[in-house]
Amino acid sequence: MRGNGLFWCAATVLCAACFAPLARGVIFYSTGDPNYNTSAPTGSLAGSGWQWVGVWGGYEGTPIGPHHFLTARHVGGTVGDPFIFGGTTYPTTAFFDDTLSDLRICEVNGTFPTWAPIYRLSGEVGQGLVVIGVGDSQGAPVKVDGVTKGWMYGSGAGTMRWGQNTVYASGNGGSYWGQLLYALFESGAGPNEADLAEGDSTSPVFINDGSGWKLAGIAAAVDGPFNTTNSGTGFDAAIFDGSGLYILDNGVWVPITGPTGFYATRVSVRAAWIDSIVPPGTGGGDAPLFSGPEAAILAAVVAAIGAFRAGRTAPGNRVG
């Protein structure tokens, strides 16, 4: 799919070969260091989604319930393929494909210790986001008259990385892709400003809705390809300044200006479909406050309090 940096003309799908192990990392404006942001974010971004990302055939999947994870259907996969989360392997047992978007819910054999709540509001535009990717890292610079405009897709060591951006717009990507969120790759937007690249399909996008970080999107595509002239094959790249460059639109190279960016399937508008597969009462859309040892401790405390109250309160003489 190809795009012109405005909103959805066409864009490059983020997987070059479905389920090929293309794992790399996202592309940053501030640095080409392959070791940048390779561990969970801290401070105000602590708990912003890193803890909910698993490995799905060289791509990513995000648990959204005790037995289900969300991914992109265009990357493929088959029942039985493993999903690795928190160091544990979960065989997939079933797929549920959305007919109105690129989303796919996969069911697994086993129970996840934690999962991501989904974003259910309609105010994504203008919101800051955290995206976690495993696609190509920063390569050679793209220059026009000696001035850097962005970077071609490079190589990497298969390390998961996180970056930040802002939702610039939302819109309809057509009958297959459905509603999409669009983020621009901009200069001067902070040290973690990131774009996505080949291999970043399925990258989860998280937004804080005021009550915590929620899964708001699943990466689908990026703008491109680009060219320095109006003829030839062009190249894929992360472009923060399109002036002097061209983008392929319906087979024709057309001039562009300004930044370009990436697209993610909008989760909020498919919440009802997600709930039909993973009902909220079973954990879908609601991350547990505690899990593992914490849950066991909490259960023991609740049981002890209950026993104490039962011993102090006779029938017909309840207090509190």
C-alpha positions as CSV (number, residue, x, y, z in Angstrom):
1,M,0.0,0.0,0.0
2,R,1.3,3.5,-0.8
3,G,0.7,6.9,0.6
4,N,1.4,10.5,-0.2
5,G,2.0,11.9,3.3
6,L,-1.4,13.6,3.4
7,F,-3.7,10.7,4.3
8,W,-3.9,7.4,2.6
9,C,-3.4,7.4,-1.1
10,A,-1.4,4.2,-1.0
11,A,1.3,3.0,1.4
12,T,4.0,0.4,1.8
13,V,2.8,-2.7,3.7
14,L,5.2,-3.2,6.6
15,C,6.0,-6.9,5.9
16,A,8.2,-7.8,3.0
17,A,7.6,-11.5,3.2
18,C,4.9,-12.7,5.6
19,F,6.3,-14.4,8.6
20,A,9.9,-13.9,7.4
21,P,12.2,-13.1,10.4
22,L,12.9,-9.5,9.5
23,A,13.1,-8.3,13.1
24,R,15.1,-5.1,13.4
25,G,13.9,-1.9,15.3
26,V,12.0,1.3,14.7
27,I,13.7,4.4,13.0
28,F,14.4,7.4,15.1
29,Y,14.9,11.0,14.1
30,S,17.5,11.7,16.8
31,T,19.9,8.7,16.4
32,G,20.9,5.7,14.3
33,D,22.2,3.8,17.4
34,P,20.8,0.3,17.1
35,N,20.9,0.0,20.9
36,Y,18.7,3.0,21.5
37,N,15.5,2.3,23.5
38,T,16.0,-1.4,23.7
39,S,14.6,-1.8,27.2
40,A,11.3,-0.9,28.8
41,P,10.6,2.9,29.1
42,T,10.7,4.4,32.5
43,G,9.4,7.5,34.3
44,S,6.2,8.9,32.8
45,L,6.3,6.2,30.1
46,A,6.6,3.3,32.5
47,G,4.0,0.7,31.9
48,S,3.2,2.1,28.4
49,G,3.0,-1.3,26.7
50,W,6.4,-2.9,26.6
51,Q,5.2,-5.5,29.1
52,W,2.4,-6.6,26.8
53,V,4.3,-7.4,23.6
54,G,5.1,-11.0,22.4
55,V,6.8,-12.5,19.4
56,W,4.6,-13.8,16.6
57,G,6.6,-15.5,13.8
58,G,9.2,-12.7,13.6
59,Y,6.6,-10.0,14.1
60,E,4.6,-9.1,17.2
61,G,1.3,-9.8,19.0
62,T,-0.3,-8.2,21.9
63,P,-2.4,-10.2,24.5
64,I,-5.8,-8.7,25.0
65,G,-7.3,-11.4,27.2
66,P,-6.2,-14.5,29.1
67,H,-6.3,-16.7,26.0
68,H,-6.1,-14.2,23.0
69,F,-3.7,-11.8,21.4
70,L,-4.2,-9.2,18.7
71,T,-2.1,-8.9,15.5
72,A,-2.3,-7.9,11.8
73,R,-4.0,-10.4,9.5
74,H,-1.9,-9.4,6.5
75,V,1.2,-11.0,8.0
76,G,-0.4,-14.5,7.7
77,G,0.4,-17.4,10.0
78,T,-1.3,-20.8,10.6
79,V,-2.9,-22.5,13.5
80,G,-0.3,-24.2,15.6
81,D,2.3,-21.5,15.1
82,P,3.9,-20.5,18.4
83,F,3.4,-17.2,20.2
84,I,6.1,-16.4,22.7
85,F,5.2,-14.1,25.6
86,G,7.2,-13.5,28.8
87,G,9.5,-16.4,27.9
88,T,6.6,-18.9,27.6
89,T,5.5,-20.5,24.3
90,Y,1.8,-20.6,23.6
91,P,0.6,-22.7,20.6
92,T,-2.1,-21.0,18.6
93,T,-5.4,-22.9,18.4
94,A,-7.7,-20.6,16.3
95,F,-7.8,-17.4,14.3
96,F,-10.6,-14.8,14.1
97,D,-10.2,-12.3,11.2
98,D,-12.0,-9.0,11.1
99,T,-13.9,-8.5,7.8
100,L,-13.8,-4.7,8.3
101,S,-10.1,-4.2,9.1
102,D,-6.6,-5.7,9.1
103,L,-7.0,-7.0,12.6
104,R,-6.7,-10.7,13.6
105,I,-7.4,-12.2,17.0
106,C,-5.4,-15.4,17.8
107,E,-6.5,-17.9,20.4
108,V,-3.8,-19.8,22.3
109,N,-3.5,-22.9,24.4
110,G,-2.6,-21.6,27.8
111,T,-3.3,-18.5,30.0
112,F,-1.5,-15.2,29.8
113,P,-0.4,-13.8,33.2
114,T,-1.3,-10.2,32.0
115,W,-2.8,-8.5,28.9
116,A,-3.4,-5.1,27.5
117,P,-6.6,-3.2,27.9
118,I,-7.9,-1.8,24.6
119,Y,-8.5,1.9,23.9
120,R,-12.2,2.6,23.7
121,L,-12.5,6.4,23.3
122,S,-12.8,8.4,20.1
123,G,-10.2,11.1,20.8
124,E,-7.0,9.6,19.4
125,V,-6.1,12.6,17.1
126,G,-3.7,14.8,18.9
127,Q,-2.7,12.2,21.5
128,G,0.8,11.2,22.1
129,L,1.6,7.5,21.5
130,V,4.2,4.9,22.2
131,V,4.9,2.4,19.5
132,I,7.0,-0.8,19.9
133,G,8.5,-2.2,16.7
134,V,10.9,-4.8,15.3
135,G,11.3,-3.5,11.8
136,D,14.3,-2.2,9.9
137,S,16.5,0.4,11.6
138,Q,18.0,3.7,10.3
139,G,20.1,3.3,7.1
140,A,21.8,5.7,4.7
141,P,20.6,9.3,4.7
142,V,18.3,10.5,1.9
143,K,19.6,13.9,0.7
144,V,18.5,16.6,-1.7
145,D,21.1,19.1,-2.6
146,G,23.2,17.9,0.3
147,V,20.4,18.4,2.8
148,T,19.2,15.3,4.8
149,K,15.5,14.6,4.3
150,G,15.3,11.2,6.1
151,W,16.8,7.8,6.1
152,M,16.5,4.7,3.9
153,Y,15.7,1.4,5.7
154,G,18.8,-0.2,7.1
155,S,19.6,-3.5,8.8
156,G,19.6,-4.4,12.5
157,A,20.1,-7.2,15.0
158,G,16.5,-8.2,15.7
159,T,16.1,-6.1,18.8
160,M,12.7,-4.8,19.9
161,R,12.6,-1.0,20.4
162,W,10.1,1.6,21.4
163,G,9.5,5.1,20.2
164,Q,7.1,8.0,20.5
165,N,4.9,10.0,18.1
166,T,1.6,11.8,18.0
167,V,-1.6,10.8,16.2
168,Y,-2.0,13.3,13.4
169,A,-5.2,12.1,11.8
170,S,-7.6,9.3,11.4
171,G,-9.5,8.1,8.3
172,N,-10.7,5.3,6.1
173,G,-8.1,3.2,4.4
174,G,-10.6,1.3,2.2
175,S,-12.6,-1.9,2.3
176,Y,-9.8,-4.1,3.5
177,W,-7.9,-1.8,5.8
178,G,-10.8,0.0,7.4
179,Q,-10.2,2.9,9.9
180,L,-6.6,3.9,10.4
181,L,-4.6,6.2,12.6
182,Y,-1.8,8.3,10.9
183,A,1.3,9.5,12.6
184,L,3.9,11.9,11.1
185,F,7.7,11.6,11.3
186,E,8.7,15.1,12.3
187,S,11.9,16.9,13.2
188,G,12.2,18.6,16.5
189,A,9.6,16.4,18.1
190,G,11.8,15.0,20.8
191,P,14.6,12.4,21.2
192,N,12.2,9.4,20.9
193,E,10.4,10.6,17.7
194,A,10.0,7.4,15.6
195,D,8.8,6.1,12.3
196,L,8.2,2.5,11.3
197,A,9.8,0.5,8.5
198,E,9.7,-2.8,6.7
199,G,9.2,-5.6,9.3
200,D,7.1,-3.4,11.6
201,S,3.7,-4.8,10.7
202,T,1.8,-5.8,13.9
203,S,3.7,-3.2,16.0
204,P,1.3,-2.1,18.8
205,V,0.5,1.5,19.4
206,F,-0.4,2.6,22.9
207,I,-2.2,5.7,24.1
208,N,-2.8,6.9,27.7
209,D,-6.5,7.7,28.0
210,G,-6.2,9.3,31.4
211,S,-6.7,6.1,33.3
212,G,-3.6,4.2,32.0
213,W,-2.0,3.0,28.8
214,K,-4.3,1.2,26.3
215,L,-3.8,-0.6,23.0
216,A,-5.0,1.9,20.4
217,G,-3.6,0.6,17.1
218,I,-1.8,-2.2,15.2
219,A,0.8,-1.1,12.6
220,A,-0.3,-1.6,9.0
221,A,1.7,0.5,6.6
222,V,4.0,3.4,5.9
223,D,4.2,6.2,3.2
224,G,6.3,5.4,0.2
225,P,8.1,4.6,-2.0
226,F,10.1,7.8,-2.6
227,N,12.4,9.1,-5.3
228,T,14.7,12.0,-5.9
229,T,13.5,12.3,-9.5
230,N,10.3,11.7,-11.4
231,S,11.4,8.4,-13.0
232,G,13.1,5.2,-11.9
233,T,12.3,2.6,-9.3
234,G,12.6,4.7,-6.1
235,F,13.3,3.5,-2.6
236,D,11.7,3.0,0.8
237,A,12.6,5.4,3.6
238,A,11.5,7.3,6.7
239,I,11.1,10.9,5.5
240,F,10.8,13.9,7.8
241,D,11.0,16.5,5.1
242,G,9.6,15.6,1.7
243,S,10.5,18.9,-0.1
244,G,12.4,18.1,-3.3
245,L,11.3,14.4,-3.2
246,Y,8.7,12.4,-5.1
247,I,6.3,9.7,-4.1
248,L,4.7,7.0,-6.3
249,D,1.0,7.6,-6.6
250,N,-1.0,5.3,-8.9
251,G,2.1,4.6,-10.9
252,V,3.1,8.2,-11.3
253,W,5.9,10.1,-9.4
254,V,4.4,13.2,-7.8
255,P,6.2,15.9,-5.8
256,I,5.6,16.1,-2.1
257,T,6.4,18.5,0.8
258,G,6.5,18.1,4.5
259,P,6.9,15.0,6.6
260,T,5.5,11.5,5.9
261,G,4.6,8.8,8.4
262,F,3.0,5.5,9.3
263,Y,-0.5,4.0,9.6
264,A,-2.0,1.8,12.3
265,T,-5.4,0.0,12.3
266,R,-7.7,1.9,14.7
267,V,-8.6,-0.4,17.6
268,S,-11.3,1.7,19.2
269,V,-13.8,1.5,16.3
270,R,-13.5,-2.3,16.3
271,A,-14.1,-2.7,20.1
272,A,-17.5,-4.3,19.6
273,W,-16.0,-6.9,17.2
274,I,-13.1,-7.6,19.7
275,D,-15.6,-8.0,22.5
276,S,-17.6,-10.5,20.5
277,I,-14.5,-12.7,20.5
278,V,-13.0,-11.8,23.9
279,P,-15.9,-10.7,26.1
280,P,-14.9,-8.0,28.6
281,G,-16.1,-10.3,31.5
282,T,-13.4,-12.8,30.6
283,G,-10.7,-10.1,30.7
284,G,-10.9,-8.7,27.2
285,G,-10.2,-5.0,27.2
286,D,-9.5,-5.0,30.9
287,A,-5.9,-5.7,32.1
288,P,-5.7,-7.3,35.5
289,L,-4.4,-5.1,38.3
290,F,-2.4,-8.0,39.7
291,S,-1.0,-11.2,38.3
292,G,1.1,-14.2,39.3
293,P,2.5,-13.9,42.9
294,E,0.8,-10.6,43.4
295,A,-2.6,-12.1,42.6
296,A,-2.0,-15.0,45.0
297,I,-1.0,-12.6,47.8
298,L,-4.1,-10.5,47.2
299,A,-6.4,-13.5,47.2
300,A,-4.9,-14.7,50.5
301,V,-5.4,-11.2,52.1
302,V,-9.0,-11.1,50.9
303,A,-9.6,-14.6,52.3
304,A,-8.1,-13.7,55.6
305,I,-10.2,-10.6,55.9
306,G,-13.3,-12.6,55.0
307,A,-12.5,-15.2,57.7
308,F,-11.9,-12.4,60.3
309,R,-15.2,-10.7,59.4
310,A,-17.1,-14.1,59.6
311,G,-15.7,-14.7,63.0
312,R,-16.7,-11.3,64.3
313,T,-20.2,-11.0,62.7
314,A,-23.1,-13.3,63.6
315,P,-26.1,-13.7,61.2
316,G,-28.6,-10.9,61.8
317,N,-26.0,-8.7,63.4
318,R,-23.9,-7.6,60.4
319,V,-21.7,-4.5,60.6
320,G,-20.3,-2.2,57.9
